[in-house]
């Protein structure tokens, strides 16, 4: 019963457009890692602006863990009365804290002189630095909007005027940094009205707005311009590139305006990220594509854990590489069998055959490691589409779209995924040069990137650079030779998929 209540809480808390999000840093802090606290509400959790921040940072070689409590409509004063806010704050160890007040509170402070707004900010900051003495506290200057009569300010322009004035005064009097998110929004409103930053309610951020917010916060924290192939978090390359340029113009070189005084150096170049191929399965009792191998991947802190999915004849999605389970004495074909008939099978470590739902639930518990989901070819395009549709529905219901990367050997299926899920990250796998697609073809079809064998890259010198020029991910498919991996890391591939992810991760970090 306790487990059921916990899962129901997670499902309600992780709905994309309501409720709340709570998370503490999950792993001990590494020497080259930063911890970021996020306290806010729906202006952070709509479309996962905090997750986008960690994804963008990872693509730039900056490792982040986030602690957070986000609850819709909350002021700082209300947050100070909430158990989860105080738990997140008091866990301590943070290097930076991003604080996002109720959307018009700073404007009310400027217009009405409500001294409580400043006092609540000071009290929250004081509690943060008491538990995290070296933490840089950053007040987010959010955006104006016209929805519902601009939060009581009649027009977006009127709201923006007071937001600008109020946030500057609050940051100055509370001695915090200021993240000029709303300033960047204004630039896009003016220069590119074709880019819709806001959700359909004309108030909260949509995917592009979340991305812009994440980019601004990243630059406020690091002060480093974007390098290499920056994660675009599901946006098309042109839009993502433009939004990053706006963020750079808004923040870099203008730090004194926002009370930003950095004392920490960050990497100036991206670092290749590591994916555990079929999970981390080099330890005892962690067979490939098992729940244990996923947990082991999460424990060693790799970027992603890859696995394979099939759909049974009665539409249950299970995890396995081949068409049948290696421990099934009857050798039943998964796609032709009912889940009930397969459910008694045990893996070599004794655990039941894992389902896609099992993997999603485990990722909710340890969300830092992404799921790299390969959709197996079923020999029937309709079944393959049903496989994706069923999996995507499960992911959407749990609000985990930012935690999944989809990949397939079927280029047609990759195009179908892009059509059905425009914001998804979709990777085409190719082991044979004859089946490869050019960067121009990949970009034209909206695919996010490729997962090619080293032989494919070697046959086309400059391919990594050409993919990056189109804003595409260049992934190195499962490779054993450390020297080959080292060469491709030097070339700047975005990901390496490996059966020895811990060893490769160590090699990359020590370069």
N, C-alpha and C positions, 0 to 999 in steps of 0.2 A: 504493500500500500504506500509506504514512504517513497519508493522508487517511482510509482505512478504519479504521486503528487508532484515530485521533483520534475518529472518529464513534462507534466502539464504546465508547470510554472515556466519551464524553458520555452515551450511552444508559445505561450501567451506573451512572454517577455521578448521573444524574438520575432514577432510579427512586424513586417517592414514599416508599417505606418501607424503604430500605436504602442502603448505600454512602455516597457522599460528594458534596459540592458545593464547587466551587472557582470563584472569580471575582475578578477585579481590577476597580477602577474603569475604565470603558471610554473616557471622554472627559476632556479637560482640565477642570479645575475652574473653574466660573464663580464670579463674586463673590458671588452670592446662593444658592449651592448648598452643602450640607453633605455630607461624606463620613463614612460609618459603617462601621466594621470589625465583622464578626461572626465570633467564634471559638467553636465549640461542636460539638454533635453532633446526634443525632436529635431532641432536645428543641427544636431550632430548625428542622431541615429537614422534619419531618413537616408536611405541609400548608402549607409555605412561609411560615412566620411572618415571615421577613425580607422576602419579596416583599410580603406584606400590609402590613408597616410602610411600605414605600415607596409603596404604593397609597394608604394612609390619609393619609400625609404629602402626597402630590400633591393629594388632594382638599381639603387645607387650605392649599394654596399654598406648601408647604415642599418644595423640590426636594432629593432625596437621590440619591447614588450609594453603592452598597454594594460593599465588598471582603469576601470571606469565604473561610473554609475550614471546612467542617462534615463531620465524620466520626463515624459511630456509635460510641458507647461510650468516647470518648476523654476522658482527664483532661487537665488543663493540663500536667502533666508529660509526657504522651505527645505533646501538641500541640507542645511545645518541641523534639521530635525529628523532626517531620514537615516535609518540604520545602515542601509547599504552605502550611502554616501560616506558616512563616517568610517565604515569598515574599509572602503577603498582608500580613503585618505590616510587612515591610521596604519595601513599595512606598511607605509613608508618606503624609503629607498628610491624615490622618484628624482629624476634629473630635471624634468619639465612638467608643468601642469597647465593644461589648456582648459580655461574656465569660460563657459558659455551661459550667460544669464538668460532669463526669460526674454523673449525677442524684443520687447519694447521697454524693458526696465531702464536701460541707460537713457532712452529718450524721455521717459517720465522724470528721471532724475534731472535732466537738463531743463525740461519745461516747468516742472512743478517744484523742484528743489527738495525732493524727498531724501532726506539725510540718511534714512534707513538703508537705502540702496548701497551707499558707500560703506556704511558700518558693516553690512552683511558681507561685502566683498573683503573688507579688512579682516573680519573674523574668520572667514574661510581661508584666506591667505595665511593668517597666523597659525591656524591649525595645520595647514599643509607643511609649512616650514618648520613647525615644531617637530613633526615626524620625519621630514625630509629636509634637513638644514641647508643643503646645497641646491635645492630645487629653484629653478627659474619659473616664476608664476607669470602666465601669459593670459591676458584678458582678450577674448575674441570680440572684435568689432564686427557684428553681423550685418546683414543686408536689410535694405528697405523692401517693402512689397506693397501691393495695392489690394490684396485679398482682404475681404471683410473690413473695408474702409480703413485699411492700413493700421490695424490695431488701435483704432481710436484717434488717429492723427489725420484722418480725412484723405490725405494723398500720400503717395509714396515719396514725393519730393519733400513734403513737410516732415514725414517720419525720418527720412535720411538726414535732414538738417539737424534734428535733435539727436539722432544716433551718433553723428559725427562729434557734436559738441559734448554730449554726455560721456561717451567712451574716452575721449581725450582727457577730460577732467578726472574721471574715475581712475584711469591708469596713472595719471600724474599724482593724484592724492594718495592712492594706495601703493604707489611705487611698484607697479607691475609693468611688464612689457605689454605691448598692444599688437595683436595680429590683425592687419588691415583687410580682412576678408571682404567687408562691404565696399571698400574702396575698389578692390579688384572687380567685384560684381558691377559697380557703376561703369567701369571701363568697358566691360563686355556689353552691358545694356546700351551704351552709346555707340560702340564700334561695330558690334555684331548682333543686332537684334534678331538675326536668324538663328542664333544659338539660344536655345531655351534653357536657362539656368534653373528655373523653378518648376516645381511639380504642378499638376493640373489645378491645384487650389490657389495658385498664384501667390503662394506664401512660403511654403517649405521648398527646400532644394530638391531638384531632380538629379539624375546621374551626373550631368555636366556641372551642376552647381556643387555637388559633393566633391567632384574631382577638383574643381577650382579651389574650394575651401581646403582640401587636403594639400594641394600644391603650395598655397600660401603658408599654411602651418609648417610644412616641411622646410620652406625657405627661411621662415622666422627662426626655426630651431637651429638649422645647420649653417645658413649663410652661404651655402655652396650652390652655384648655378647647376642646372641639370646637365648631365653628361650621358652620352651613349644612348642606349635604347631604353628609355624610361617606360615603366609600366603605364599603360593607358587605361587600365581598369575598365575595359569593355567599350570605350569610346572609339570612334573612328580616328585614324592617325592625324588627319588635318585639324579636327576639333581639339584633340588632346594637345597637339603641338602649339596651337594658338593659345589655349588656356594656360599652358605652362609659361609661354612668353609674357602673357599679361601678369601672371604671378611674379615673375622675375622683375618686370618693370615696376611693379607695385612695391616690392620689398627691398631688393638689392640696391645698395647705395643710398637708401632712405632710412636706414636704421635709427638715426637720431630722432626722426619724427615720432618713432614708436617706442622710444626709451629702451631700445634693444642694445645690450652690451654683452656680447658673447665672450666667453673665456675658454671655449672648448673647440678643438680642431676636429674636423670630420674628413672622411675620405674624399678625394677629389676624382675618383673614378669608380665606375660600377664594378661589382664582383659577381662572378658566375655563381648561380644558385644551384643547389644539389637536390635531386629527386631520388628517393629510394625506390628502385624498380621492384615492383610487386611487394613493397614494404621492406623493412629491414629484417632480413631473414637469415643472418649469419649467426645468430645466437641460438642456443638450445631451446627447443619448443616454440620456435617462431617460424612455422612453415610459410612459404610464399602465399600471398593473398589471404592470410589469416587475420583475424582481429588482433592476435598477438603481434603480428608483424607491423600492423598499423600503430599499435601502442608503442612498440619499440622505435618506430620512426619518429613519433612524437617526442619520445624521451631523449633521443640524441639531437633533436632540434633542427632537422633538415627542413628545407623550404616546403617540400611536398612529398607525399607518399602515393606512388602509382599503384593502380589495381585494375582488374578487368571485370566487366559485368556481362552477364547473360540474362535473358528473360525466359522463364519457364513457360510451359504451354498454358498455364493458368495465370500468367502475367505477374509472377513474383520475380524480383531481380535478385540474383545471387552473385557471389564473388568467386571467380575461378578463371584460370588462364585457358585451359583446354576445353574442348566441347563436353567433356565428362570429368567428374572428380577422380583424381588418381587413387583415392582410397575406396572408391565404390566397387565392390567385387563384381557387380553386375554390369559395370561400364555403361550405365544409362546415359543417353544423350540429354543434356540439360534442356535444350530448347524443345525437345519432344516429350518431356516428362512434367508431371505435376509436382509442385513444391512438396506437397504432402508425402509423395513417394520418395523424395530425396532427403527429407528433413532428418531421417535417422542416421544419415552418413556422418561420420566423425573424421576430422582431419588427423594428421599424424600426432598432434599434441593433445588429442582428445576433445577439442572444442567442436561444437556443431558447425556445420557449413555456414559461413557468414552471409548475411543478406546486406543489400545496399542500405536498408534502414539501420542495421547494426553499425555500419560505418558512419552514417550521418550522426547517430546518437553519440558515438565515441568522439566525433569531431566537435560536437557541441561542448563536450567536456574539456577538450584540449584544442581550441580553435586556431592556435598559431600555425600548425602544419596543414597545408592545403591538401585537398584530395585531387589527385590527378587521375581522372576517370577515363579509361579506355573502353569504348563500346565495341564489343566483339562483332565480327561479321557473321551474320546468321544465314547467308545465302539467299536472303529474301529481303528486298528493300523495305517492304511494308513492316516486317517484323523488326527490322533495325530502327525504323522510325518509331514504332510502338515502344521499343526499348528506351529511346531517348525521351519520348513524350512522357512515359511513366516515370522515369528517373527525374526528369525536370520538374514534373508536378510535385514529387516528394521534396525536392530541393527548395522549390518555391514556397511550399507550405511551411517549411521550417525556416524560411528566410535565410538560406545558406548560399545564395547565388554567388556571393563574393568569395566563397570558400572552395569553389569547384572550378577546375580546368577540365574541359572536355577534349578528348582526342580520339581519332579513328584512322584506320588504314583506308577507309572508304571516303574518297573525296566528295562523292555525292552526298553522303551523310553529313560531312562537315558543312556543306552548303545548306543542307536542310536545317542543321542546328542554328546556323547563322540566321536563316529566315525566321525560325520560330522563336529564337532568343537573341535579339539584336545586341544585348549588352553582355552576352556570354563570351568567355575566352575559349576559342576553338583552335585546336592544333591538328594539322594534317601530318600523319606518320608515313614515312616512306623509307623502305630499306633497299629499294631497287632504283637505280638511276633511270630506268626506262619509265617509271611511274611518277617521277618527280614533276613538280610544277614550278614554273618560273616565279620570281618575286612579283612580276607584273600580274600574272594570273591569280596568285594568292591574294594580292591586294585588291584586285578588281572584284573578287568574289567575297571580300569582307572577312576572310579567314584571318585569325590573329597571328599565326606563325606556323612554323614547320618543325618536325622532329625527324631529322635526317641522320642516317648512318655516316660515319666518317668518310666512307668511300664515295658517297654522293657529294659531300663537300669537296673532297680532294679532286674529283673530276671537274669541278667548276671553281677554279681559284677566284677569290673575291666574293664568293656567294654570301658569306656572313655579312660583309659590308653592304652588299646589294640588298639583302633582306632588311637590314637596319635602316637603309635609306628610304625604304617604303614603310617604315614604322612597324615592322614585323618581328616577332620573336624568332631567334635562331637557336634551336635546341639540338644538342648532341645526343643521338639515340644510344641505347645501352652500349657502353664501351668498357673494355677490361684493361686495356693497356694504359698505365699511368702516364707514359710519355706522350701518347696520342692525346689524352685528356689535357695534359699540361699545354700542349701546342694549341689546342682549341680554346682553352681558357685565355691564353695570350691573344688569340684572335678576337676574343670578346663574345663568345657564345653566351647566351643568357642563362641557359640551363644545361646541366649534365645529368643524364639518367644513368644510375649505376647500381650494380648488385653489391657494391662495397661503399655505401654512401658515407659512412663514418670516416673511412680512410680518405676518400676523395675530399670530403669537407675539411679534414685536417690539412691535407696537402694544399688546398686553395688558401686557407687562412694563413698558412706559414709562408706563402710565396712573398 
